[in-house]
Amino acid sequence: MITTKQRAYLRGLANKVPALYQIGKDGINENTVKQTLDALEARELIKFHVLDSALMTAREAAGELMEATGAEVVQVIGNKFVLYKESENNKRIEL
């Protein structure tokens, strides 16, 4: 579990990160979860964009991916959300 100060720091870092992944009308499937885990291991902090055609809100998508990957939801703003998970092998962000 990350603290409020750590979350604020990660939000600042996330402002500079482009949304790398999109969630569309297909929602979240096994492939999405695998790609998310791989990206979190490589980057630790990733941003998602939930398309208007998606059948879920950004908050719902963030919650579902959080449960599936064990990541922390850093923030949800509009149709974007940010996830963080400390890398096991490639630690990049010092909290």
QUIWO-V928766 format. One record per helix or strand of 3 or more residues. SS is the DSSP state (2 for helix, 1 for strand). FROM is the first residue (numbers start at 0). TO is the last residue. If there is no record, write none. Layout:
# QUIWO-V928766
ss:SS from:FROM to:TO
ss:SS from:FROM to:TO
This chain:
# QUIWO-V928766
ss:2 from:3 to:13
ss:1 from:18 to:22
ss:2 from:29 to:42
ss:1 from:44 to:49
ss:2 from:57 to:68
ss:1 from:71 to:76
ss:1 from:79 to:83
